[in-house]
Amino acid sequence: MDKNASTAALINISTEKWPPRHRTYFGSLEVRSPQPGEAYAVTTIHGCNSFIDMGDKRHMDYSITAQQVAEDIAREINGDSGEGSFHGVFVAAGPEPTEAELADARRRLQEFQRRLVAAADLEWERTKNPMFITDLERRAARQLGLEKPWLYDSKPLAECPVCAEKIKHGVAVCRSCGAILDREKAAQYGLVSSGRKERQRSQEPQSQPGTEAGK
C-alpha cells in the first residue's frame, strides 16, 4: 500500500446509506453504497492541503494524504455505534479490493451483527418489549436472515376520515367518534346491523298510525 498515493479507495460492503461526511479540509463527501447486484461500492478519495493558524497572520501549510483522509472517514463510520463496531467500510490496498479484503470485511461485519442480535435477544428475554430493540439490531437480524420474535416492521397509524384521530389499520369503528370505517367487519362482530337485515326491515310493510294490523 502506497500511503503517499494521490488517491485511495474507500470500500463499502454495506447497503446502509451513510450521510455525507464533513471536514474543514475538504468540505463534504458522500460515501457510496452498493447498488442492487453489486458486492461493494468504491469511493475514490483524494489528498488535500490544509493549514494551521499560528496567529499574528501566520499560518503553517501541510498536506493530508488520500490514505489519511480515507482512514479517517472509515474510522468515523465504523466507530459510529460504539467500541468494536464495524459497518463494512474499509480502505483497500489498491484501487479495487481483493477477495481476501472483502472476505475479511464480511467476516467482521457478520461478527458485529451477531453481537447486536445477541444483545437484542438478552433485552427481549429481560423485558419482552420490542420498544427496547434498536433499529440497528433489527437491521442486523434482517441482514443475517434471522427470524426473531422482536423483529417486526411497525406501521404508521392511519387517520379517521371523519375526526382525523390516529387509529390502527383495519379498525372497523373509530373509538373516538364512532364512525363506521368497515361496515362488513363491524357487522361481523355485532357492532352494527348487517346490510341485509337493514334492507329486510326497510321492505317490511309499515302499519298506519292508529290502525290495527289485519283490519
Summary of the structure (lengths in Angstrom):
residues: 215
radius of gyration: 31.2
end to end distance: 108.6
largest distance: 115.7
contacts: 516
relative contact order: 0.10
helix: 33%
strand: 20%
